[in-house]
Amino acid sequence: MARAVRLEYPGACYHVINRGNYRRDVFAPKGAAEAFEGCLGEAAEKHGWRVHAWVIMRNHFHLAVETPQPNLSLGMKWLQGTWAVRFNRFRGELGRPFQGRYKALHVESGHALAQVANYIHLNPVRAKIVPVDRIAEFARSSLAWFARKDRPAWLEAATVLAESGGLPDTAAGWRKYGAYLGVLAEEDAKLREERFGRLSRGWMVGSKEFKKDLQKDLASRGADMEKARLLGVGAVPEWREEHWEGKLQKGARALKIRLDRLPSRKSAPEKVQLAALLKAGTAVSNGWLAQRLSMGQPASVSQFVRRFRLAKRDGAAAFQVALSIVKT
């Protein structure tokens, strides 16, 4: 079996998240969080990472990482594996401390990366562990290290400061940054969700142009969009659904079908034709088609498409032209 495609490239930035197995409080035992922080520093030094933010909570962690070399997978394997060995040895336990594969969202450098860092730094406030005016006192966070004289070289401050109003890298500048986080934390709940909710979901954080560039980069590597596995849990379903939607739009235009004017009947010819087109040109699921085209149950989609093929309607010239467009 061919290896899964992984989108790693020089200078890539990621929002990395993982949780304790069965959501257990893996970092609650004494010394566990400190040990992970130490492993993070070692991993950053070994792999040349620039870490823009991190926080270690009781049962999960967040990292905002920039990788000058395409080595996120290699570095995360070392980080999680090394800490797990040390954790199990110290606790006299066996098994996997983490729930499985980490999630890693691609993040656009600059403003989007700074937003992710803000989100990470505010985690203890959202969890009601510390009030926002004492956020810098939360020890297991990069925020507690930024103003220190012994700040490690791999901890990158420039992006956070620049995107928070061009603040200076001084004690006063970091106090102003803390006040800025306080403003963000006090925003209206709905506005805060709009600002931060998308920073830990999906597969990327950034502009539409950044998203298009990522998709082009993956395609240029010869990746089959249907089979590609991006870094992180949860990335594949969203990627595929976006891909299927794009193919549906192409097919509808080729067949001159208005998606916003589809008949309500589940087995309407337009719906069946579109379903048959996508089934022939992609690996789309019956479940997605049933929901997107309002065709009832997934099994119904299969039956409608089967009848369409038995009637040899998929051999029509217009259908074949549309199919060639969908496959490109």
C-alpha positions as CSV (number, residue, x, y, z in Angstrom):
1,M,0.0,0.0,0.0
2,A,1.3,3.4,-0.9
3,R,2.2,5.8,1.9
4,A,-0.4,8.4,2.8
5,V,0.3,11.9,1.4
6,R,1.4,14.3,4.1
7,L,1.5,18.0,3.4
8,E,4.8,19.1,4.9
9,Y,7.0,21.8,3.4
10,P,9.8,24.2,4.5
11,G,8.3,27.1,6.6
12,A,5.0,25.4,7.3
13,C,3.1,26.5,10.4
14,Y,0.7,24.3,12.4
15,H,-1.8,24.4,15.3
16,V,-1.1,21.0,16.9
17,I,-3.5,19.5,19.5
18,N,-3.7,16.2,21.3
19,R,-5.6,14.8,24.3
20,G,-5.0,12.2,26.9
21,N,-6.2,8.7,26.1
22,Y,-9.9,8.4,27.2
23,R,-9.6,12.1,28.0
24,R,-7.7,11.2,31.1
25,D,-5.7,13.9,32.9
26,V,-2.3,12.8,31.7
27,F,-0.6,16.1,32.8
28,A,-2.2,16.2,36.2
29,P,0.4,14.0,38.0
30,K,3.3,15.8,39.6
31,G,6.1,16.4,37.1
32,A,4.2,15.3,34.0
33,A,3.6,18.8,32.6
34,E,7.1,19.9,33.4
35,A,8.5,16.8,31.7
36,F,6.5,17.5,28.6
37,E,7.7,21.0,28.5
38,G,11.2,19.8,28.7
39,C,10.6,17.3,25.9
40,L,9.1,20.1,23.8
41,G,12.3,22.1,24.2
42,E,14.4,19.2,23.2
43,A,12.2,18.4,20.2
44,A,12.3,22.1,19.0
45,E,16.1,22.1,19.3
46,K,16.6,18.8,17.6
47,H,14.3,19.6,14.7
48,G,14.9,23.4,14.3
49,W,11.3,24.3,15.2
50,R,10.2,27.8,16.0
51,V,7.5,27.6,18.6
52,H,5.2,30.6,18.7
53,A,3.0,29.5,21.5
54,W,2.2,26.5,23.7
55,V,0.0,25.5,26.6
56,I,-0.2,22.3,28.6
57,M,-3.6,21.7,30.3
58,R,-4.6,18.8,32.5
59,N,-5.7,16.5,29.7
60,H,-4.4,18.1,26.5
61,F,-1.9,20.4,24.9
62,H,-1.8,23.0,22.1
63,L,1.3,24.1,20.1
64,A,1.7,26.8,17.5
65,V,4.7,25.5,15.6
66,E,6.7,26.7,12.6
67,T,8.9,24.1,10.8
68,P,11.7,25.6,8.7
69,Q,12.3,22.0,7.5
70,P,9.4,19.7,6.5
71,N,9.6,17.6,9.7
72,L,6.5,18.0,11.8
73,S,5.7,14.3,11.7
74,L,9.2,13.3,12.6
75,G,9.4,15.8,15.4
76,M,6.0,15.0,16.9
77,K,6.8,11.3,16.8
78,W,9.9,12.1,18.9
79,L,8.1,14.5,21.2
80,Q,5.1,12.3,22.0
81,G,7.1,9.0,22.0
82,T,9.9,10.3,24.2
83,W,7.5,11.8,26.7
84,A,5.3,8.7,26.8
85,V,8.3,6.5,27.6
86,R,9.4,8.9,30.4
87,F,5.8,9.2,31.7
88,N,5.3,5.4,31.8
89,R,8.6,4.8,33.4
90,F,8.0,7.4,36.1
91,R,4.5,6.2,36.8
92,G,5.2,2.5,36.4
93,E,2.5,2.2,33.8
94,L,2.0,0.7,30.3
95,G,0.0,1.8,27.3
96,R,-0.5,5.0,25.3
97,P,-0.9,8.2,27.3
98,F,-2.5,10.0,24.3
99,Q,-5.7,9.2,22.5
100,G,-3.9,8.6,19.2
101,R,-2.8,10.6,16.3
102,Y,-2.4,14.3,17.0
103,K,-4.4,16.9,15.1
104,A,-2.5,19.5,13.1
105,L,-4.2,22.4,11.3
106,H,-2.2,24.2,8.7
107,V,-1.9,27.9,9.7
108,E,-1.1,30.9,7.5
109,S,1.9,32.8,8.8
110,G,1.4,36.3,10.1
111,H,-2.1,37.4,11.4
112,A,-3.6,33.9,11.4
113,L,-0.7,32.4,13.3
114,A,-0.9,35.2,15.9
115,Q,-4.6,34.5,16.3
116,V,-3.8,30.8,17.0
117,A,-1.2,31.9,19.6
118,N,-3.8,34.2,21.3
119,Y,-6.3,31.3,21.4
120,I,-3.6,29.0,22.9
121,H,-2.6,31.6,25.6
122,L,-6.3,32.1,26.6
123,N,-6.9,28.4,27.2
124,P,-6.5,28.6,31.0
125,V,-8.9,31.5,31.1
126,R,-11.6,29.7,29.0
127,A,-11.1,26.7,31.3
128,K,-11.6,29.0,34.4
129,I,-8.3,28.0,35.9
130,V,-7.0,31.5,36.2
131,P,-8.8,34.9,35.7
132,V,-7.7,36.9,32.7
133,D,-5.8,39.5,34.8
134,R,-3.6,36.7,36.1
135,I,-3.1,34.9,32.9
136,A,0.7,35.4,32.9
137,E,0.9,33.5,36.2
138,F,-0.2,30.2,34.5
139,A,3.1,28.4,34.6
140,R,2.6,25.8,31.8
141,S,2.3,28.2,29.0
142,S,4.6,30.1,26.6
143,L,3.2,33.3,28.0
144,A,4.9,32.8,31.3
145,W,8.3,32.5,29.4
146,F,8.1,35.3,26.9
147,A,9.2,38.1,29.3
148,R,11.9,36.0,30.9
149,K,15.6,36.8,30.4
150,D,16.3,33.1,30.0
151,R,13.7,32.6,27.2
152,P,14.8,29.7,25.0
153,A,16.0,30.6,21.5
154,W,13.4,28.3,19.9
155,L,10.5,30.3,21.4
156,E,9.6,32.9,18.7
157,A,8.1,36.2,19.9
158,A,8.2,38.3,16.8
159,T,4.9,37.3,15.2
160,V,2.8,37.6,18.4
161,L,4.2,41.1,19.1
162,A,3.9,42.4,15.5
163,E,0.3,41.2,15.1
164,S,-0.7,42.7,18.5
165,G,0.0,46.3,17.5
166,G,3.8,46.2,17.0
167,L,4.6,45.8,20.6
168,P,8.2,45.9,21.8
169,D,10.0,42.8,23.1
170,T,10.2,44.2,26.6
171,A,8.5,43.6,30.0
172,A,6.3,46.6,29.3
173,G,5.5,45.2,25.8
174,W,4.4,41.9,27.3
175,R,2.3,43.6,29.9
176,K,0.5,45.3,27.0
177,Y,0.1,42.0,25.3
178,G,-1.5,40.6,28.4
179,A,-3.9,43.5,28.5
180,Y,-4.7,42.8,24.8
181,L,-5.6,39.2,25.7
182,G,-7.8,40.6,28.4
183,V,-9.7,42.6,25.8
184,L,-10.1,39.5,23.6
185,A,-11.3,37.4,26.6
186,E,-14.0,40.0,27.5
187,E,-15.5,40.1,24.0
188,D,-19.1,39.2,23.5
189,A,-19.5,35.4,23.6
190,K,-20.8,35.2,20.0
191,L,-18.1,37.4,18.7
192,R,-15.5,35.4,20.6
193,E,-16.8,32.2,19.1
194,E,-16.6,33.7,15.6
195,R,-13.0,34.8,16.3
196,F,-11.7,31.7,18.0
197,G,-14.0,28.8,17.2
198,R,-12.5,28.1,13.8
199,L,-8.9,28.1,15.1
200,S,-9.1,24.5,16.3
201,R,-11.5,23.0,13.8
202,G,-11.2,21.7,10.3
203,W,-7.8,21.4,8.6
204,M,-6.5,24.9,8.0
205,V,-6.5,28.5,9.4
206,G,-6.0,31.4,7.0
207,S,-7.3,33.2,4.0
208,K,-9.0,31.8,0.9
209,E,-5.8,32.4,-1.0
210,F,-3.8,30.4,1.5
211,K,-6.3,27.5,1.3
212,K,-6.1,27.5,-2.5
213,D,-2.3,27.4,-2.4
214,L,-2.3,24.4,0.0
215,Q,-4.7,22.6,-2.4
216,K,-2.5,23.4,-5.4
217,D,0.6,22.3,-3.5
218,L,-1.0,18.9,-2.7
219,A,-2.1,18.5,-6.2
220,S,1.4,19.3,-7.6
221,R,2.7,16.4,-5.5
222,G,0.5,14.1,-7.5
223,A,-1.8,13.4,-4.6
224,D,-5.2,11.9,-5.3
225,M,-7.6,14.3,-3.5
226,E,-9.9,11.4,-2.7
227,K,-7.2,9.4,-0.9
228,A,-5.0,12.1,0.6
229,R,-4.6,12.2,4.3
230,L,-3.7,15.6,5.7
231,L,-1.9,15.9,9.0
232,G,-4.3,15.5,11.9
233,V,-7.5,13.8,13.0
234,G,-10.6,15.2,11.4
235,A,-8.9,16.8,8.4
236,V,-9.9,14.1,5.9
237,P,-13.7,14.3,6.1
238,E,-13.7,18.1,5.7
239,W,-11.2,18.0,2.9
240,R,-13.2,15.4,1.0
241,E,-16.5,17.1,1.5
242,E,-15.1,20.4,0.1
243,H,-13.6,18.4,-2.8
244,W,-17.0,16.7,-3.5
245,E,-18.8,20.0,-3.4
246,G,-16.4,21.5,-5.9
247,K,-16.9,18.5,-8.2
248,L,-20.7,18.8,-7.8
249,Q,-20.5,22.5,-8.8
250,K,-18.4,21.6,-11.9
251,G,-20.8,18.8,-12.9
252,A,-23.9,20.9,-12.4
253,R,-22.5,23.7,-14.6
254,A,-21.5,21.2,-17.3
255,L,-25.0,19.7,-17.3
256,K,-26.7,23.1,-17.0
257,I,-28.4,22.2,-13.8
258,R,-29.2,24.9,-11.2
259,L,-28.3,23.5,-7.8
260,D,-30.4,26.2,-6.2
261,R,-33.5,25.1,-8.1
262,L,-33.5,21.4,-7.8
263,P,-37.0,19.7,-7.6
264,S,-38.1,18.5,-4.1
265,R,-38.7,15.0,-5.3
266,K,-36.0,12.6,-4.0
267,S,-35.7,10.8,-7.3
268,A,-35.9,13.9,-9.6
269,P,-33.9,13.2,-12.8
270,E,-31.6,16.2,-12.2
271,K,-30.6,14.8,-8.8
272,V,-30.1,11.3,-10.0
273,Q,-28.0,12.5,-12.9
274,L,-25.8,14.5,-10.6
275,A,-25.5,11.6,-8.2
276,A,-24.6,9.2,-11.0
277,L,-22.0,11.7,-12.3
278,L,-20.2,12.1,-8.9
279,K,-20.4,8.3,-8.3
280,A,-18.7,7.8,-11.7
281,G,-16.1,10.5,-11.3
282,T,-15.2,10.5,-7.6
283,A,-15.3,8.4,-4.4
284,V,-18.2,10.3,-3.0
285,S,-20.3,8.6,-0.3
286,N,-24.0,7.9,-0.7
287,G,-24.5,9.5,2.7
288,W,-23.1,12.8,1.5
289,L,-25.1,12.8,-1.7
290,A,-28.3,11.9,0.1
291,Q,-27.9,14.9,2.4
292,R,-26.5,17.4,-0.1
293,L,-29.1,16.6,-2.8
294,S,-32.0,15.8,-0.4
295,M,-32.4,12.3,-1.9
296,G,-33.6,10.5,1.3
297,Q,-31.6,7.6,2.7
298,P,-28.1,6.6,1.4
299,A,-29.5,3.3,0.2
300,S,-32.0,5.2,-2.0
301,V,-29.1,7.0,-3.7
302,S,-27.6,3.7,-4.6
303,Q,-30.9,2.4,-6.0
304,F,-31.5,5.6,-8.1
305,V,-28.0,5.5,-9.6
306,R,-28.3,1.8,-10.4
307,R,-31.5,2.4,-12.3
308,F,-29.9,5.3,-14.1
309,R,-27.0,3.1,-15.2
310,L,-29.2,0.1,-16.2
311,A,-31.1,2.5,-18.5
312,K,-27.7,3.4,-20.0
313,R,-28.3,7.1,-19.5
314,D,-24.7,7.4,-18.4
315,G,-23.7,6.8,-22.0
316,A,-25.3,10.0,-23.2
317,A,-22.8,12.4,-24.9
318,A,-23.7,15.3,-22.5
319,F,-23.1,13.0,-19.5
320,Q,-19.7,11.8,-20.8
321,V,-18.6,15.4,-21.4
322,A,-19.6,16.4,-17.9
323,L,-17.8,13.3,-16.5
324,S,-14.6,14.3,-18.2
325,I,-14.9,17.7,-16.6
326,V,-15.5,16.3,-13.2
327,K,-12.5,14.0,-13.4
328,T,-10.1,16.9,-14.2
